[in-house]
């Protein structure tokens, strides 16, 4: 098994280099303003992406990316979570390279509160209010199953950077009959008090292993699980 890290220092993720990625779809949940990982995996495996993020700044950022389709990379990645579009190799990107839904992936479909970060300079919002601003807005949510129906195919890989919601979303997703070969996620609460995050990780690991996944890479908060296809 060969592991491969793609993307910037801030936005990079580690995957299994596997033939199932070739020409397949990636569900990228949580966009922010760094899609270096997504751009690199799309280019390497001729993939198509479905981006899902209801944050207005992410919407605006992807518009800038679209306006630069066909352009070559002209600068390197920068430190921090806002990458210049010029750092992406978009020369092979076309209109159907990625789709975008301004919605939140959650355990149910409907309207949910989306809490803004305490620091207004930060981009990431969350379905959870703890540690967030009291300010929120309502967004439309959908489930993994909804997303598969909308796209019309099962992804080969899903990346979840969703500010504390990964445990609930993955638990819901694992009830679906058709799953991606690779699940990448950030577990923000891993270092919370009284071992709360560790307990959630143990429970999540049990659920993932019960569906045939194995942990193949981890950092402090980011995890890569792989199931042979």
N, C-alpha and C positions, 0 to 999 in steps of 0.2 A: 504494500500500500504506500503510495507516494502522496505526501502532503505538500500543499502549495499555498503560500500566502500572497494575496493580491491586494492592491490598493495602497493608500497612503498610510503613514504611521498612525494617524488618527482614525481613519475610516477603513483600515484594512481588516480582512478576515482570512482565516485559514480553512481550506477545503481539501477534500480528497480529489486528486487528479484522476478522473474516472471517465470512461467512454460514454456513460449515460448523460453526461453534460452536453455532448456535441449536438448542436442544433436544437437544444431543448429550451424550456422556459424557466426563468427564475422569478419567484415572487419576492420582491424586495419591500419589506414592510418597515416603514420608518425611513424617510429620505434624508431629512435635514438639509445640509448644504455641502455635503461631501458624498459624491457617488463614484469615487475612484475605484472602489471594489467592483461595483456593478459594471462600470465601463470596461475594466480590464477583463472581467469574466465573460462579458458579451463578446469582446474582440477575440479572446483566446479560443472560445468554443462556438463562435457563431450563434450565440444565444439570442433570445428575445426576452424582454423584461416586462413585468407588470409591477409598477410602483404603486404603493398605497400609503397615503399620508394626508390627513386633512389640514395640515398646518399651512396657512397662507404663504409663509415665507418659502416653504418647500415647493408649493405650486409655482410661485414666481421664479424660483431657481430653476426648475425644470423647463420653464418657458425659455429661459436664457440658453439652456443646453440645447433645446430644439432649434433655436435660432442660429446655433453654431454647427449644426449637422454638416458634415462634409469637410470640416476644418481639421487640420493636423495638430498634434500636440506642439506647443511652442514654448512651454516653460515647465519647470518642475513643480512638484507638490510643495505646499507651504505648511508650516506648523499650524496646529489648531484645526477647528472644525469647519472652516469655510474655504473651500478650494476654488481657485480661479478656473473658469471654464477652459481657459487656454492650457491648463495642465492635463486635459483629457484628449485622447486620440479619437476623434469623432469622424474621421474621414470616410469610414465605411458605414456610418449610421444613416439609416433611411427612415422614412415616415413610420414604418411599421416595426422599427427596432424596439420601441417600448410604448406601452400604454400606461395611463396614469388615472388613478381614481382618488379623488379628494375625500376619502372616507377613512374610518378607523376600523382596523381588524379587531374583532372582539368575539365574545362567546355567544352573542345573539345579534339579531338585526333590529334596527330601530334608531332612536335618538338617544345619545348619551352626552354627559357633560365632559368637556375637554378642558383641563386645568392648565393655565399658563405658568411658565417658570417664574420663580421669584425674581431672577435677574432678567429684565426685559431685553437684554442683549443676547440672551440664549434663545435658541430656536425651538427646543423640544418641549412639547406639551404632553399631558398624560391623562389617562382616564382616572387616575388616582390623585386625590387632593393633598395627601400627606407630603410635606416638604415642598409644596407648590404655593403659588399665589392663590388668594381667595377668588381671583378673577377667573372666569371660565366662559366658554361659549359652547353651544350645542352643535354636535356633528352627527352625521349619519354613520351608523356602524353596519358591518356585515361580518359573516363568519367565513372560515376557510372554505367550507362547502359552497357558500355563495360565490366566493371568488373563483373556485374551480368551474362552476357553472357559467359564470360570466366569461371567463377566458376560453372555456371549451376544451381544456386539457389540464392534465395534472403536471405540476412543476417537477423538475428534476431536483431542484434545490429551493429552499426558502430561507430567507434571512430575516430575523426578527430583532429589530432594535427599537423597542416600543415602550421604554421608560416605565418599567415595573409591571407590565402586563403580560410578559412572556409566559409565566407559569399558567395563568388562566387560559390564554390563547392556545398554548400547546396541548394542555389537558383536553380542551374542547376539540382540537384538530385531530388528536389521536383516535377519536371515536369514528372518524371518517374511514371509509373502506379503501380509498386511494390516497397514498401519501408520497411525499418526495423522498428520494434516496438520501438526501442530506438536509439536516436541520441545523441551522446556525442561529444562536440566540445569545442575547445579553441578559444576565440575571442581575439587575441593579441591586437587589436587596441582599446579595450574598454576604455582605459584611455588616448587616444590621444587628442590633443588640440581641442578647440571649440566644444566639444561634438560630434565629428565625430564618435567615436566608439559607443556612446550611440544611435545615430541616426541609425547606422547600426543594432544594437541589436534590436531596436524597429521594424525596417522593417523586420528583420529576424523572430522575434517573431510572427509578424502578418502572415507571410507566413507559418510558422510552425503550428500555430493555425488553419489556413485555411485548413490544411491537417489533422486535428484531433489530433495534438500533444499538450501536456501541459508541461510547465516547472515544474519539480519536484525537482530540486536541482541546486544550483549555488554557486560558490565561486566568487572571484573577476573576473576571466577570463574564468572559466570553467563552462559549462552548460550541464545539462542532461534533455532531452525531451523524453516524453513517450506517445505512442498512444496505447490504448487497442487493443488487437487482438482477 
